[in-house]
Amino acid sequence: MLKQLLAIAAATVLAGTTSAGAQSAADYPNKPIKIIVTVPAGGGVDTATRIIAEKLQQRLGQPVVIENRGGASGNIAAEAVYTAEPDGYTLMASQPSPITTNVVLYKKLNFDPTQFEPVAIMSKFPNTLLVKNDFPAKTAQEFMAYVKANPGKLNYASQGIGTTSHLTAELFMKVTGTKLVHVPYKGTGPALNDIVAGHVDLIFMQLESSRKLHDGGKARILAVATDERLPMLKDIPTLAEAGIKGVESDTWNAISAPPKTPKAIVAKLNGAINEIMKDPDVIAKFDSLSMLPGGGTPDAMGAFVKEETKRWGEVIRAANIPAL
C-alpha cells in the first residue's frame, strides 16, 4: 500500500510540474528576454545573435536585450547563464568552446557544459586555409608539398589557444603527419593583421574574415575545410580535393538555456528560431556575411554538441595542449 501511495504521490508531483511547465510556456514570454553573448560586441557570434534577436523580438512580442560578457573563452558568460533562473528569460549565445572544448582545456569550470539546455544552432562559418600573399605555394597541392618539405619551418597564427583556428591546425598536422609552429594571438584582428603584414605564414580562418582579405588581394585562400565547395567560392577546392582528407572544420554558434529550463519553453524558442531561419531578410544578411544558416531541433543540437566535444577533445589530447 505504501508503495502505491508513493507512486501516486510521485505521479501527482510530476503531473503538476508538467502542467506548470506547459502553463509557463503558454504565457511565455511576458517580459523582456536577455541573451548573454560570450564574446565582445562586433564578433561573429555577436553579429548572428543581433540579427536573430531582432526577428525574435518581432515574433515573440517582447524586447530581446543583448548583453556582451566576453572573456575566458566564453566561461564568464557561461557561468552567469548556468546559474540564472531557468525560466527562458536568460539565454546564452556562444561559440563552441564554452559548451564543448573548455571542459578539456580548463582545469576547473564553475559550470557543467553538459547541463545546458540546447535551444538551436544559429549559424555556421566554414573555415578556410588562408596564406600570406607572398607564400610560395599557389595551390593547395603545392601547399601540401611545401609543408612536407619544410617540417617545423612554417608558422601558423591562431585566435588563441584552444580556438577553432588553433585546433583545426592541430587536426591538420595530426592527419597529414606534418609539423607547423603555433603563434597564438589574442583574437582575430591581431592574427589577421600579421597575416596581411607577412609576419606569419598561414591561418585556418572562418570564411567571413578570410574572404574579405582574399577578395581585397591582401591574402589568399587556397582551400576550404568543408566537404563540398562553397557557392560563394566555386573556384576554390576543398582540402579533400587537394588530397587532404579528414580536416573538415567550421565555426558555429548556438543559443543555449540554463539547466532545467522547461522543455516547452525551449521548444517555443526553437520553433521561433527555425522560422527566422526561413526569413528572406535573414537569409540575405547571413549570405552577405558568408554565414550559413543553422536551425534544427534541440535534440539535434544536443547530439551535435556531444559529437563536437568528443572530436575536438581527442585533438586536444593528441596534441598535448596543456589545461589552463
Helices and strands as residue ranges (DSSP letters): H 2-27, E 33-37, H 44-60, E 64-68, G 72-74, H 75-82, E 90-94, G 97-99, H 102-105, G 113-115, E 117-132, H 140-149, E 155-158, H 164-176, E 181-184, H 188-197, E 202-206, H 207-215, E 219-224, G 231-233, E 250-257, H 263-276, H 280-288, E 292-295, H 298-318
